[in-house]
Amino acid sequence: MTQVSLILWGWALSQYPDILPPDLSIASAAAPAATLRLVLGALALGGLVLLPSLFYLFRVFKGSVRLT
């Protein structure tokens, strides 16, 4: 966890002066609204597939506690 955090901080610091050019705002750097809506829809559909699958996986492989 620490190593991943340090890698991300190192990347951010190496990009520091030009992470976002001064003449570019966050709103203008974003994808078009239609693309963002499609990505949100894809995430929702993915969640509809993933969440029941994870529930089933954990239900099947849930270990029973045996006290002997």
N, C-alpha and C positions, 0 to 999 in steps of 0.2 A: 504494500500500500504506500509506503514511504517512497519507494523507488518510482512508482508511477507518478506520484505527486511531484517529485523532484524533476522528472522528465518533462511534465507539463509546465512547471514553473520555468525550467531552463528554456523550453521552446518559447514561452511568452517573453522572457527577458531577451532572448536573441532577436526577437521580432520587434522589440520595444519601440524604436522610433517610428516604424512604419506598419504597425498593426492595422491601423485604419488611416489611410492618407488624409491629410487635413481638408482637402476639398471634397471628401466623400462622407456623407452622413450615414448613420446606421439604416435609416429608412430607405435611402437610395441604394444601399448595398444589399438589401434584402431581395429575395426572389419575388416575382410578380404574385399578386394576390391569388390568382387562379392556381398557380403551382403550390402555394402554401395550403390552399384548401384541399388539393388532391393529396398532398402529403399527409395532412391531418386525417383524411378519409382512409388512406392506406394504413395509417397507424391504428385507427379504430377497427378496421377489418382484421388486421393482424392480431390485435388484442382479442377479438372475438374468436379467433382460431386458437391462439396461444393459451389463454387463460383456462378454458375447459380442458385442454390437453395437459397443462401442468397440474390441474386438479386431479385428473385421472391418473397421471403418473405418480403423484404423491400418495394417492389413495391405494394404488396397486402395490407400491413398494414401501408402504408404511409398515415398519417393523412392529411386531407385537412384543410387548415387554413380558418376559417370562421370568418369574422368580422361582428358582429351584433350590 
